[in-house]
Amino acid sequence: MPELLIKTQHLTKTYQMGEVKVHALRGVDLEIHKGEFIAIMGASGSGKTTFMNLLGCLDHPSGGTYWLDGTDVHAISDTELTRIRNQKIGYVFQSFYLLPRTTAMENVELPLLYRNKLNHHQRHELAISAMRKVSIEDRMHHFPNQLSGGQQQRVAIARAIVNEPVFLLADEPTGNLDTRTSLEVMAVFQQLHKEGKTIVLVTHEQDIASYAQRNITFRDGKIVADTTNPNPKDALSDLARLPKLDEEE
């Protein structure tokens, strides 16, 4: 059995909306091991986004415990929590969040600026290595407005992996992309998974979840299904079966 990476126990989150309490999470118990590729699903209001924010240390639970790589992340100082967010978690979002006036290379280098021991050359080399892993190094000097949606997401993924985090947390990473580009992005995630990356991907699309090896479904703040996908679909194969684009398009 691979090493345990994430464990939540009786995790709850309650929001106060005026005089009404909203129970977004109602005691979530979950274990994720290193090297897993997991898709978290659920309708709007199911609790999946709240759970994602807690996994990403972007919010605090109302109750329960969350261990990440052996650390109780909500029993540590804010300084240590910032270090964990920067070095242990790689974030990929639906909207890319690239800085518009900086090149792709500079966007990928951003997380490295917090590592004071790295000089400019070292940051440069690490950024190039991350961009090579997602096949976007040929666009390193382009600005975001010179890149397609799929290329921007590749840059965002490179930025997420440049610090070699213990896991990637992807929030609807194909939500703004067409079918072909979505498959290209999923092929990147599957390749990273083959290289040993742990990936937690939040999606509302069953088709996207079918590329992961494990599917977890939320409803009303609880996990209602946790199933293994023994034969995940292969994004590269599905991409090859798509009709070829007209060369004029």
SEFIDREN-270939 format. One record per residue (C-alpha): x, y, z; residue number from 1; residue in one letter. Coordinates in steps of 0.1 Angstrom, whole numbers, always signed. Layout:
(pt (X,Y,Z),NUM,A),
...
% end
This chain:
(pt (+0,+0,+0),1,M),
(pt (+14,+34,-10),2,P),
(pt (+22,+59,+18),3,E),
(pt (-7,+78,+32),4,L),
(pt (-6,+115,+21),5,L),
(pt (-40,+130,+31),6,I),
(pt (-63,+121,+59),7,K),
(pt (-94,+139,+71),8,T),
(pt (-114,+128,+101),9,Q),
(pt (-148,+141,+110),10,H),
(pt (-142,+172,+89),11,L),
(pt (-169,+198,+92),12,T),
(pt (-175,+233,+79),13,K),
(pt (-204,+256,+89),14,T),
(pt (-211,+291,+75),15,Y),
(pt (-232,+316,+93),16,Q),
(pt (-255,+333,+67),17,M),
(pt (-274,+359,+87),18,G),
(pt (-294,+340,+112),19,E),
(pt (-291,+307,+93),20,V),
(pt (-263,+282,+97),21,K),
(pt (-253,+264,+65),22,V),
(pt (-236,+230,+71),23,H),
(pt (-213,+228,+40),24,A),
(pt (-195,+197,+53),25,L),
(pt (-210,+172,+77),26,R),
(pt (-182,+150,+90),27,G),
(pt (-160,+139,+61),28,V),
(pt (-136,+110,+66),29,D),
(pt (-112,+104,+37),30,L),
(pt (-78,+89,+30),31,E),
(pt (-57,+96,-1),32,I),
(pt (-24,+78,-7),33,H),
(pt (+6,+90,-26),34,K),
(pt (+4,+85,-64),35,G),
(pt (-34,+85,-66),36,E),
(pt (-54,+103,-93),37,F),
(pt (-87,+113,-78),38,I),
(pt (-117,+131,-92),39,A),
(pt (-140,+148,-67),40,I),
(pt (-176,+153,-80),41,M),
(pt (-209,+166,-69),42,G),
(pt (-236,+191,-78),43,A),
(pt (-235,+228,-69),44,S),
(pt (-239,+230,-31),45,G),
(pt (-227,+194,-25),46,S),
(pt (-197,+205,-5),47,G),
(pt (-170,+196,-30),48,K),
(pt (-157,+231,-34),49,T),
(pt (-156,+236,+4),50,T),
(pt (-137,+204,+7),51,F),
(pt (-113,+215,-20),52,M),
(pt (-106,+247,-2),53,N),
(pt (-99,+229,+30),54,L),
(pt (-76,+204,+13),55,L),
(pt (-58,+234,-3),56,G),
(pt (-54,+251,+31),57,C),
(pt (-73,+280,+17),58,L),
(pt (-99,+279,+45),59,D),
(pt (-102,+265,+80),60,H),
(pt (-126,+237,+91),61,P),
(pt (-152,+243,+118),62,S),
(pt (-143,+209,+133),63,G),
(pt (-124,+177,+127),64,G),
(pt (-88,+172,+116),65,T),
(pt (-68,+173,+84),66,Y),
(pt (-34,+157,+81),67,W),
(pt (-12,+165,+51),68,L),
(pt (+19,+145,+47),69,D),
(pt (+19,+137,+84),70,G),
(pt (+12,+173,+96),71,T),
(pt (-20,+185,+113),72,D),
(pt (-22,+216,+91),73,V),
(pt (-47,+234,+112),74,H),
(pt (-27,+231,+144),75,A),
(pt (+3,+250,+130),76,I),
(pt (+13,+287,+127),77,S),
(pt (+2,+309,+98),78,D),
(pt (+38,+311,+88),79,T),
(pt (+41,+274,+85),80,E),
(pt (+8,+272,+68),81,L),
(pt (+20,+296,+41),82,T),
(pt (+51,+275,+36),83,R),
(pt (+29,+244,+31),84,I),
(pt (+7,+262,+6),85,R),
(pt (+38,+273,-14),86,N),
(pt (+59,+241,-12),87,Q),
(pt (+35,+211,-7),88,K),
(pt (+4,+220,-28),89,I),
(pt (+3,+229,-65),90,G),
(pt (-29,+248,-75),91,Y),
(pt (-45,+247,-109),92,V),
(pt (-77,+267,-114),93,F),
(pt (-104,+270,-141),94,Q),
(pt (-94,+306,-149),95,S),
(pt (-56,+301,-151),96,F),
(pt (-48,+332,-131),97,Y),
(pt (-17,+341,-151),98,L),
(pt (-3,+376,-146),99,L),
(pt (-11,+394,-180),100,P),
(pt (+20,+416,-182),101,R),
(pt (+46,+388,-175),102,T),
(pt (+58,+361,-198),103,T),
(pt (+49,+324,-195),104,A),
(pt (+84,+318,-181),105,M),
(pt (+79,+346,-155),106,E),
(pt (+45,+332,-145),107,N),
(pt (+60,+298,-139),108,V),
(pt (+89,+312,-118),109,E),
(pt (+65,+330,-94),110,L),
(pt (+63,+303,-67),111,P),
(pt (+101,+301,-67),112,L),
(pt (+105,+337,-56),113,L),
(pt (+96,+326,-21),114,Y),
(pt (+126,+303,-20),115,R),
(pt (+153,+328,-10),116,N),
(pt (+181,+303,-15),117,K),
(pt (+175,+301,-53),118,L),
(pt (+193,+326,-76),119,N),
(pt (+179,+338,-109),120,H),
(pt (+197,+311,-129),121,H),
(pt (+184,+283,-107),122,Q),
(pt (+148,+297,-109),123,R),
(pt (+151,+299,-147),124,H),
(pt (+163,+263,-150),125,E),
(pt (+136,+249,-127),126,L),
(pt (+109,+268,-147),127,A),
(pt (+122,+255,-180),128,I),
(pt (+121,+219,-166),129,S),
(pt (+85,+223,-154),130,A),
(pt (+75,+238,-188),131,M),
(pt (+91,+209,-206),132,R),
(pt (+71,+184,-185),133,K),
(pt (+39,+199,-199),134,V),
(pt (+53,+206,-234),135,S),
(pt (+50,+244,-234),136,I),
(pt (+87,+254,-233),137,E),
(pt (+84,+267,-269),138,D),
(pt (+61,+294,-256),139,R),
(pt (+82,+305,-226),140,M),
(pt (+86,+341,-239),141,H),
(pt (+50,+346,-249),142,H),
(pt (+26,+367,-229),143,F),
(pt (-8,+351,-218),144,P),
(pt (-27,+371,-244),145,N),
(pt (-5,+354,-271),146,Q),
(pt (-15,+319,-259),147,L),
(pt (-45,+298,-265),148,S),
(pt (-67,+286,-236),149,G),
(pt (-50,+252,-236),150,G),
(pt (-15,+268,-237),151,Q),
(pt (-24,+290,-208),152,Q),
(pt (-36,+261,-188),153,Q),
(pt (-3,+243,-195),154,R),
(pt (+16,+273,-182),155,V),
(pt (-6,+272,-151),156,A),
(pt (+1,+235,-146),157,I),
(pt (+38,+241,-150),158,A),
(pt (+36,+269,-124),159,R),
(pt (+18,+244,-101),160,A),
(pt (+45,+217,-104),161,I),
(pt (+76,+239,-104),162,V),
(pt (+81,+236,-66),163,N),
(pt (+77,+197,-68),164,E),
(pt (+46,+198,-45),165,P),
(pt (+34,+166,-28),166,V),
(pt (+1,+169,-46),167,F),
(pt (-17,+189,-73),168,L),
(pt (-52,+203,-66),169,L),
(pt (-70,+211,-98),170,A),
(pt (-104,+230,-96),171,D),
(pt (-124,+225,-128),172,E),
(pt (-92,+228,-149),173,P),
(pt (-111,+220,-182),174,T),
(pt (-142,+242,-174),175,G),
(pt (-133,+270,-198),176,N),
(pt (-119,+247,-226),177,L),
(pt (-134,+230,-256),178,D),
(pt (-134,+192,-260),179,T),
(pt (-101,+189,-279),180,R),
(pt (-83,+212,-255),181,T),
(pt (-98,+195,-225),182,S),
(pt (-84,+162,-237),183,L),
(pt (-50,+177,-242),184,E),
(pt (-50,+190,-206),185,V),
(pt (-63,+157,-193),186,M),
(pt (-34,+140,-212),187,A),
(pt (-10,+163,-193),188,V),
(pt (-25,+153,-160),189,F),
(pt (-24,+116,-169),190,Q),
(pt (+13,+119,-178),191,Q),
(pt (+21,+136,-146),192,L),
(pt (+2,+109,-127),193,H),
(pt (+23,+82,-145),194,K),
(pt (+54,+101,-133),195,E),
(pt (+42,+96,-97),196,G),
(pt (+23,+129,-90),197,K),
(pt (-7,+127,-67),198,T),
(pt (-36,+146,-83),199,I),
(pt (-69,+157,-68),200,V),
(pt (-92,+171,-95),201,L),
(pt (-125,+187,-88),202,V),
(pt (-150,+185,-116),203,T),
(pt (-188,+183,-123),204,H),
(pt (-183,+165,-156),205,E),
(pt (-185,+127,-155),206,Q),
(pt (-165,+125,-187),207,D),
(pt (-136,+142,-171),208,I),
(pt (-138,+121,-140),209,A),
(pt (-135,+90,-161),210,S),
(pt (-98,+98,-167),211,Y),
(pt (-91,+94,-130),212,A),
(pt (-85,+62,-112),213,Q),
(pt (-108,+69,-83),214,R),
(pt (-141,+89,-81),215,N),
(pt (-154,+105,-50),216,I),
(pt (-189,+120,-50),217,T),
(pt (-203,+145,-25),218,F),
(pt (-239,+153,-17),219,R),
(pt (-253,+175,+11),220,D),
(pt (-218,+179,+27),221,G),
(pt (-210,+142,+28),222,K),
(pt (-192,+116,+7),223,I),
(pt (-219,+94,-8),224,V),
(pt (-197,+73,-32),225,A),
(pt (-161,+64,-33),226,D),
(pt (-154,+41,-62),227,T),
(pt (-123,+28,-80),228,T),
(pt (-120,+31,-117),229,N),
(pt (-100,+0,-128),230,P),
(pt (-98,+11,-164),231,N),
(pt (-95,+49,-167),232,P),
(pt (-100,+63,-201),233,K),
(pt (-69,+73,-220),234,D),
(pt (-69,+110,-230),235,A),
(pt (-43,+106,-257),236,L),
(pt (-63,+78,-273),237,S),
(pt (-95,+98,-272),238,D),
(pt (-77,+128,-286),239,L),
(pt (-65,+107,-316),240,A),
(pt (-100,+96,-323),241,R),
(pt (-113,+132,-327),242,L),
(pt (-119,+144,-362),243,P),
(pt (-89,+163,-375),244,K),
(pt (-93,+201,-375),245,L),
(pt (-96,+218,-409),246,D),
(pt (-62,+233,-416),247,E),
(pt (-79,+266,-424),248,E),
(pt (-94,+268,-389),249,E),
% end
